[in-house]
């Protein structure tokens, strides 16, 4: 069953964003997205220091079903990547909102937050899939 923590914001492209309250944001994929992907077997993450615009590719996930791009829900500089995923990509499936996070960004455009969805709005949009 799909769930979405209410303290996060969501992109229509199935990424979630956690505001860390210090100008940084943690990004991952939603439970709905990991369910659609199936078992994640490989994660390609960007190098720290890379600056991304909102909507640019920030990662690639490969599953037993397909490869899927992950997009930046806000613009900013990659300040950390979840290196644990290199050895344990299954964390994306097992704990997509906790240990399965992908990157941390130093945000540069907080107005983009207004374009993201609440948990309820995101779940409503995924019920049509």
Steps between C-alpha positions, in 0.01 A plus 500: 500500500630841406569744780654844510627671816321830550814690603647466149430675169459301178569556132263371234800301373491297828788652694460609861673791668568554870577856611783461751426852634859617434480584130564139402261240365508122499361335187383146429233317304151434627362170614277500192806540275698221665196269477469576128873442443521168679824380658768767461832335410720800414508870590697766312540819703655835406832625631487743793555853377278459193247781465160401361204702381150396602392216270850388403599135536664442837519121512421181313350191657517162333256232606419150385228661285658817355739790540343822620628855528449699819461876470588788731179633659686826580817653367820499698843355561544134588665506842467132591407170341384184672808283446333212687294443184812397306520177699133474596274642224212303650475768770303703245233228514526418868506852645444757224419777750781423746824312419413492128538876442706596195660844533514815709485833323594851610189668360531807282137558402255464786216633281502154339362360827166661412484284187523176697205297623379422850477132595122499444528665159779263399305190609196627308714536188642147532160337542442571131807296392 
